[in-house]
Amino acid sequence: MPDTPSGPGGRSPAVRASLVATGASALLLVAIVLGSRGLRDFDSALVPYAVATVFLTFGVVYRYTVWISAPAARRLLRDGWRAALSWENLRRSPTALPRMIATYLGFQRFLGARSHARWAAHQLIFWGCLLAAAITFPLTWGWFTFTAASATGPGYQMRIWGVEVFGFDSSGTLGWILFHGLDLAAVLVISGAGWFLWRRMRDREAITGQRFGYDLVPLLALLTVSVTGLLLTFSEMVLDGGGYEFLAVLHMASVVLTLVYLPFGKFFHIVQRPAAVGMQLFKYTSRRRDDPAGEVLACRRCGRPIDTVAYVENLRGTMRDLRLGFDEWAEFCPRCKRVLRGGAYLSGVKRGFR
């Protein structure tokens, strides 16, 4: 029988990931109890959302642990953290890491090279989801609450972990933004997800390779959560609460299913993206070094520059970890790789049919 990959202590990656994910979920439960002051600030109506976030934590940590168990991801993460925590890199380029976090992780400028409209739609979804998560998760866990300052006035107090942070007037601009932050997030998400859905219905290139479960379900989930959330506000402000209970259940179901789906679908790239920032920093800092590892390696066939010696050696190390017997191919540019593969096919495969 083939050997089963195992980690420290003889545990397989799945068993180790299950243990780590269980520990993370337990820590979240403890944080919910402590942050809500022994559940005194916890809203029982939000129990389904809280349970979904616990499942979300388990799923994200489980899959992330399994992901970094693979040689390529483990090397990516290790070298990324090494570059981010390097005192030499901080001394030579103190603004490199903050700049890459802002441009690569926050504003995702690399998407602009594909399409400005695609970049704008992605930004709308990103900031809309970030705003919604920043509001929903702490409220769900009972970490911050809004309480009326008096029985008659419009004043409210915002408390975090039971400590009053500031007071505000619910009829003022700040009060409107605080109470309608999720509506603003929904408008951003609907705009971005709607554009992507329109593109996947009209663009032939997108239609050719798309999969319903991987490409369309995430967009439909975001649209459902956002639309049902706006309908709750519409019911409250226009319909005097008509149909509110049904819409609340529908919205809750869409949110819970989306959170449970997140670790196992396309949304998981949100969790993986920060590791790529570390790798970009590794590539950037290796180009600025004075030692030979920072030199740009040329293709062994055509002489065109490929990447730094440090980056190519990192790639070769990953290929050796995977027991691929052709790691020297990392020293060829993509065009020469295709030429060499074509030549090998012509001499070793096609001629055999003559």
Secondary structure as UniProt FT lines:
FT   HELIX           8..10
FT   HELIX           13..35
FT   TURN            36..41
FT   HELIX           44..46
FT   HELIX           47..69
FT   HELIX           71..84
FT   HELIX           87..92
FT   TURN            94..95
FT   HELIX           96..100
FT   HELIX           101..106
FT   HELIX           109..113
FT   HELIX           116..141
FT   STRAND          144..148
FT   STRAND          155..160
FT   TURN            161..162
FT   STRAND          163..169
FT   TURN            170..171
FT   HELIX           173..179
FT   HELIX           181..202
FT   HELIX           204..209
FT   HELIX           212..216
FT   HELIX           217..237
FT   TURN            240..243
FT   HELIX           244..261
FT   HELIX           262..264
FT   HELIX           266..268
FT   HELIX           269..287
FT   HELIX           292..294
FT   STRAND          296..298
FT   TURN            300..302
FT   STRAND          305..308
FT   HELIX           309..321
FT   TURN            322..323
FT   TURN            325..326
FT   HELIX           327..331
FT   HELIX           334..348
FT   HELIX           350..353
//
